[in-house]
Amino acid sequence: MVDRDTVQLTDQQRLVRDSIRDICSDFDQSYWREKDVQGEYPHEFADALADGGWFGALLPEAYDGAGMGTEEVVVMMEEIAASGGGFSAAQAVHGAIYNSVPLVKYGSESMKDDLLPKVARGEESIQAFGLTEPNAGSDSTSIETRAERDGDAYVIDGQKIWISRVDASDYIVLMARTTPKAEVEKRTQGLTMFLVDLDDAYAQDGLEIEQIDKTASGAVHSYELFFESLRVPATAVIGEVDEGFYQMLDGLNEERLAIAAECIGLGEAAIEAGVEYANEREVFGRAIGSNQAIQHPLAEAHARVQAAKSMVYDAASEAEAGSQKDVGARANMSKFLAADAAFEAADAAVQTHGGFGIAREYDVERYFREARLTRLVPITQQLALNYIGENVLGLPRSY
């Protein structure tokens, strides 16, 4: 087995690593393979984490949470992905951990008191975040979903796309425009964050969802959402009206580091699979791993994954105390390097397997599909480079 314990961990991080490894040991590659093939959300795995209180990892102890930070969560997400579940396994629960953070920072006291302890105990989940729209992907300030005030409520109309885990969530954190773009001084103004009870939305016939047929992360479903005259109480506003964009950005860098850690775990899973096959498969009377043509791509991929891992963990250790500019730079560089490293690792693993590289029973084809996805979400590699070029290198804005 390839050694994954390559960075120095705090006592708390080691505790997280060991605990998550213990949970993940009950869900082997065959479990994740079957979930991907059948297109089934991994409820058993998610329930195991929820029952252990892991959905409250970032919630304060005052709300029955674990009171952890980015340092611990990167360990958690890397371990989940590296266990064999890959990027899908991590993404299956990613929202449950991060989508409650805006409530902690900006939610009303009643909202926090009512919901956060339930999230921490695994009784309720906020797995879905509704931002992306057909005409507003990376340009999130151009969203057209609108929320208009009507007495003590807001009426929401609009459309979202590529919204994940809606089928596994009790609530969605929804971004909508409350002041038209033409009426604000800055395009980042006029957006508001809402907490929407999904059961209530369905009961009103104010929300319809359609699953998107896709080729990667089959166990984690993505949807197109249609809102029509959905009424939500004014108390559903998270934070300040028209300030939702800035609230959304708060904590985005830390979450990006968690994504980078998920990429690292995926890369490690791919390398493990490649090395195992290279040692077992014999051609011309010897293991194919004795050939440099097999060894070198795996060795190079391992070096790249471990280099990216070092950056991710170093950045995570400074996430709480560092300046937003510094954390943003490290988070975007980490995501860029980790996603590229994961892709190279998955590609090397597929090539090592030869024709079996596209056979579902060997898992590496699943890792490859997921690794390609990591270069697109939550931001593309090009947008990460745009950030680095403008905010780190001081180059002119290019978009």
C-alpha angles and dihedrals in degrees: 000000000000111000111247097175094092104131129065112256133198119239089258092051091051090051090052092047094051094044094050092045089054092053094044092051088074091060112059132182092275090059092054093041091055093046091052094047094046094040091232124153110240096244093161092056094044091048091052091055093043092050089052091054094248094131085068094052093120097035119104118254088244086073094043091264128137095247093224128152141211093289091063098038094056088057091049095050095043091052093049092052095041092052090078097271091098125192091329093060092052093044090050089070103019094098093049089061101040107032093069092058095084088056091054092051102035111010122112118260092251091050091051095043093048101044115019097068089051090052091049091051092047094245095118132021138206097198100148131073117188114207114111119086135183090258098031117055114137089359092071094167088070095066113139101198104116134201116199123194115242112175109296093349144059124232113216126203128168148076135274131189138196092025109158133211095013087138091055099045139087094199139024126210100223129197116209137164113251096172119041115252091238090060100054129083093224126033089229090065127083099046121120132195119226135188107221124193103222096204089054091048092053092045090055091049083235095126134049124179132199122193117234116229106229140164102227132059094014092178093058110063126212124204147196110229127206119196119193123176092330110174119210125174118255086243087069090075111111109215121327127354111251092012098086096110092061091045089052091053092052105096095008093118093052090050090050089058089055089053089051089052089052088054090051091052091049091051091050092050090052093048091048090053092047095049093047092052093044090056095046104040114085126198125171090005099304141075112276088228089073088070118090090219087066098034100050100056091048092046092048091048091050091051091051094047092049093047090052090046091056090054093047094051093043091051092046091054089058098039097098098044103030127094116265090244093054094043090048092052093049093044094053094044090048093051092047094049095041095050092048091047091050091051093049090048093050091046091051091048092052092048091049090056093052111196091355087062089087095043111108093220091070096053096215092103087058091050090050093052091048093046090056089053092054089065089061105040142104083352130355121255088248093058090050088053090047089056092048093046094050104032102032105028096034095233122153117276107271102195 
